[in-house]
Amino acid sequence: MNNAILVDEGWHKLGKPDCRPEQATAYITCKLRQLDEIRSAEDLSENVLSNLDDCKDQFSLLMSSISTNDYFPQYIFTNRLLELIQIEIEQVREIG
């Protein structure tokens, strides 16, 4: 199982005003890869899988909003969804 944390210090740097577009692009790409790894490695419910798919869609929107006025609202929305998925995955790991 992939024990990596989804919402980490690097992720929170994306929400800072001094985050450069190339940093955001690279980090979002890494998070998308991490979500794919989790999807294939974990035994997850349909609800969690659906949330993973939704999160990937939100990452695509976040990527397209880099350097626009929509970036920070999109980051906040994506962050909340990512936090939800992190909690759901931790619950699955605890159960077993």
C-alpha positions as semicolon CSV with decimal commas, in nm:
position;residue;x (nm);y (nm);z (nm)
1;M;0,000;0,000;0,000
2;N;0,109;0,350;-0,076
3;N;0,146;0,527;0,260
4;A;0,230;0,865;0,111
5;I;0,041;1,162;0,247
6;L;-0,172;1,346;-0,007
7;V;-0,196;1,677;0,178
8;D;0,162;1,762;0,269
9;E;0,383;2,069;0,304
10;G;0,453;2,077;-0,069
11;W;0,084;2,076;-0,147
12;H;0,023;2,371;0,085
13;K;0,297;2,568;-0,094
14;L;0,072;2,567;-0,401
15;G;-0,174;2,785;-0,212
16;K;0,082;3,055;-0,139
17;P;0,092;3,373;-0,351
18;D;0,463;3,326;-0,426
19;C;0,415;2,982;-0,586
20;R;0,560;2,998;-0,937
21;P;0,360;2,845;-1,224
22;E;0,633;2,591;-1,304
23;Q;0,637;2,477;-0,939
24;A;0,260;2,435;-0,944
25;T;0,268;2,243;-1,272
26;A;0,538;2,004;-1,152
27;Y;0,370;1,941;-0,819
28;I;0,024;1,889;-0,967
29;T;0,173;1,639;-1,211
30;C;0,330;1,449;-0,918
31;K;-0,002;1,448;-0,729
32;L;-0,184;1,311;-1,035
33;R;0,071;1,031;-1,053
34;Q;0,028;0,965;-0,681
35;L;-0,351;0,941;-0,721
36;D;-0,304;0,688;-1,004
37;E;-0,069;0,483;-0,785
38;I;-0,317;0,484;-0,497
39;R;-0,601;0,388;-0,729
40;S;-0,413;0,083;-0,854
41;A;-0,252;-0,022;-0,523
42;E;-0,535;0,020;-0,272
43;D;-0,853;-0,182;-0,226
44;L;-1,097;0,109;-0,223
45;S;-1,474;0,143;-0,226
46;E;-1,659;0,273;-0,529
47;N;-1,722;0,598;-0,343
48;V;-1,351;0,656;-0,282
49;L;-1,269;0,561;-0,642
50;S;-1,530;0,809;-0,761
51;N;-1,378;1,078;-0,539
52;L;-1,034;0,999;-0,680
53;D;-1,170;1,049;-1,031
54;D;-1,334;1,376;-0,925
55;C;-1,008;1,490;-0,770
56;K;-0,817;1,415;-1,090
57;D;-1,070;1,628;-1,278
58;Q;-1,019;1,908;-1,027
59;F;-0,642;1,882;-1,070
60;S;-0,691;1,928;-1,444
61;L;-0,896;2,241;-1,376
62;L;-0,634;2,360;-1,129
63;M;-0,361;2,306;-1,387
64;S;-0,552;2,507;-1,647
65;S;-0,615;2,788;-1,398
66;I;-0,247;2,848;-1,315
67;S;-0,164;3,218;-1,359
68;T;-0,533;3,317;-1,372
69;N;-0,768;3,474;-1,119
70;D;-0,940;3,136;-1,082
71;Y;-0,629;2,962;-0,946
72;F;-0,671;3,025;-0,573
73;P;-1,045;2,943;-0,556
74;Q;-0,973;2,627;-0,756
75;Y;-0,683;2,541;-0,524
76;I;-0,910;2,575;-0,219
77;F;-1,176;2,350;-0,371
78;T;-0,919;2,091;-0,480
79;N;-0,756;2,104;-0,136
80;R;-1,083;2,019;0,038
81;L;-1,146;1,727;-0,193
82;L;-0,790;1,602;-0,144
83;E;-0,830;1,623;0,235
84;L;-1,152;1,419;0,210
85;I;-0,980;1,151;0,003
86;Q;-0,690;1,140;0,251
87;I;-0,936;1,074;0,535
88;E;-1,119;0,808;0,335
89;I;-0,796;0,627;0,247
90;E;-0,677;0,637;0,607
91;Q;-1,009;0,482;0,716
92;V;-0,966;0,203;0,461
93;R;-0,613;0,137;0,588
94;E;-0,732;0,121;0,950
95;I;-1,005;-0,131;0,865
96;G;-0,771;-0,339;0,681
